[in-house]
Amino acid sequence: MIELETVEAFEQHLRSGARLAHVVIQGLDLRRFTRELLSADLTGTVFLGCELEKDALRAALVGGALVFPPISGLPYQPYRGGLYSAEELYAGFDPARPETYADTPDARIYAHWAAQGRGSPPTLLETLAQRLHDHAVTDAMEEVLQAGGGKRKVVAIMGGHSMKRGQPDYRAVATLARELSQRGFFMVSGGGPGAMEATHVGAWFARRTEAELDAGLAILAKAPSYTDREWLARAFEVRNAFPLREGDRPICDSLGIPTWHYGHEPPNPFATYIAKYFANSVREDGLLTIARGGIVYAPGSAGTIQEIFQDACQNHYNSVGVISPMIFLGTEFWTRTRPVYPLLAQLAQGQEYARYLLLTDSREEVIRALVDYDSVQSATPPSP
């Protein structure tokens, strides 16, 4: 079905003479289009949270349309037509006054979510609104991933939120992400601070020199942890000092997938697309599923280890239709500090994904493994 998600797209659809029957119209104010709606065939048309005048609403219902009404009193749009951006989530933030974060849409949505019972809303309407929102985010994310004919080579980097700016591990992740972006990979992370932020910083600097990356990292290191008052302000300082230029996209694009479940961790503002969810379970499963080009595991704690075995389960049973690389960056960390790799290697014995496990300290080896895997996948004809 055709989806119309902006007023401009709706107007263009009308000008083209195309029918509205069996079209999905999402989150639009259509009160000035009553005349056009009254004369249209609305059989099977779906209105998701659209503003309609009474006559148009009556005509839609009589004409066989399906109408999901707007839900009032929410700081978010359940029927949103696209992903978030840092500019939208951080609207109103003044880097010179870090306390202004509390007035941003991101903070207001988190405060609303917390006040409504967090993961257990007390009302059916709030639960429904959150589920509709997350469904809309997934739909918008799929559209981004399908851009250019669905040829994005999606690689995720997972790692701890406590990884501090200025640490060697942070720079290693940023450098790896930068080089992968330069090779055409679309970088994805959980969209938060630490190793996740480093992933998007690397992509942001993909069209800039290593010296410029180092300069940006030096600014960020002035506020190492997301708990520091200046953490977000320093990020915006880097964005302003090294803005994306004409021609930088799509090579510098990346996708962050955070959640208000961890709303005390602001989403990092270097991701050019942000798919922010209420339901962390939906977010986690989706994040692992879309990373069909492979996942690199930087040092992390319980959340990263959960993702490792969730990814292993997908590969073990081939439940998403592709078996992709699981690469562990940090031999000492993954064999002694958090000895996950030996257990996973034992679990994978006799399984196809055993040959896609890699434990290494070498950035070059990580890149080579992902490039080789992509070459094989690109040369393999799709299944009938």
NORURFEN-V238623 format. One record per pair of residues at least 6 apart in sequence whose ideal C-beta (glycine too) atoms are under 7 Angstrom apart, sorted by the first residue. I is the first residue (numbers start at 1). J is the second residue. Records with the same first field share a line. If there is no record, write none. Layout:
I: J  J
//
This chain:
1: 22  23  24
2: 23  24
3: 24  26
4: 10  13  23  24  25  26
5: 26  81  82
6: 81
7: 28
10: 25  28
14: 36
19: 41
20: 40  41  42  45
21: 41  42  43  44  45
22: 44  45
23: 45
24: 46  48
25: 45  46  47  48  50
26: 48  79  81
27: 48  49  50  77  79  80  81
28: 50
29: 51
30: 37  50  51  52  56
31: 51  52  53
34: 53  55  56
37: 56  59  60
38: 55  56  59
42: 59  60  63  64  65
43: 63  64
44: 64
45: 60  65
46: 65  66
47: 60  65  67  68
48: 68  79
49: 68  70  78  79
51: 70
52: 60
57: 67
60: 67
61: 67
71: 78  125  129
74: 129
75: 105  108  109  112
76: 109  133
78: 129  132  133  136
79: 132  136
80: 133  136
81: 140
82: 140
83: 137  140  141  144  273  274  275
84: 274  276
85: 274
86: 269  274
88: 105
89: 104  105  106  267  274
90: 104  106  269
91: 104  105
92: 100  103  104
93: 100  101  104  232
94: 100
95: 233  236  237
98: 229  230  232  233
101: 107  232  266
106: 266  267
109: 260
110: 260  263
113: 260  263  278
116: 122  126
119: 261
121: 127  130
130: 278
133: 278
134: 277  278  279  282
137: 275  276  277
138: 286
141: 275
144: 255  273
145: 152  154  290
152: 186
153: 184  185  186  293  374
154: 186  188  290  291  292  293
155: 180  185  187  188  291  293  294  370
156: 188  189  287  291  295
157: 173  177  187  189  195  199  296  298
158: 190  295  297  298  300  304  307
159: 173  194  195  196  297  298  299  300  304
160: 194  195  299  300  301  304
161: 192  193  194  196  226  265
162: 194
163: 169  170  194  195  198  299
164: 170  224  225
165: 220  221  223  224
166: 221  224
169: 298  299
170: 198
171: 217
172: 363
173: 195  198  199  202  298
174: 198  201  202  213  217
175: 202  363
176: 202  296  363  366
177: 187  198  199  202  203
178: 202  203  205  206  213
179: 367
180: 187  367  370
181: 187  202  203  206  251  252
182: 206
183: 371
185: 293  370
186: 253  254  255
187: 199  200  203  254
188: 254  255  257  287  290  291
189: 196  199  200  256
190: 196  257  258  287
191: 256  257  258  267  268  271  274
192: 258  262  265  267  268
193: 226  265  268
195: 298  300
196: 268
197: 268  270
199: 254
200: 254  256  268  270  271
201: 216  270
203: 252  254
204: 252  270
205: 212  213  216  242
206: 251  252
207: 248  251  252
208: 242
212: 242
216: 238  242
219: 234  237  238  241
220: 234  235  238
222: 230  234
223: 230  231  234
225: 231
226: 265  266
232: 266
235: 268  269  270
236: 269
239: 269
244: 252
249: 272
252: 272
253: 272  273
254: 271  272
255: 271  273  275
256: 267  268  271  274
257: 275  283  286  287
258: 267  274  276
259: 276  277  280  283
260: 276  278
261: 280
267: 274  276
277: 283
284: 307  310
288: 307  310  311  314
289: 320
291: 324
292: 322  324
293: 324  370  374
294: 324  325  327  370  373
295: 311  326
296: 327  329  366
297: 304  308  327  328  329
298: 329  330
299: 330  333
305: 338  340
308: 340  344
311: 326
312: 326  344  347
314: 320
315: 323  324  326  353
316: 351  353
323: 352  353  356
324: 356
325: 356  358  369  370  373
326: 356  357
327: 358  366  369
328: 334  341  358  359
329: 360  366
330: 361
331: 359  360  361
334: 340  341  359
335: 341  342
341: 359
344: 357
345: 357
348: 354  357
358: 369
360: 366
//
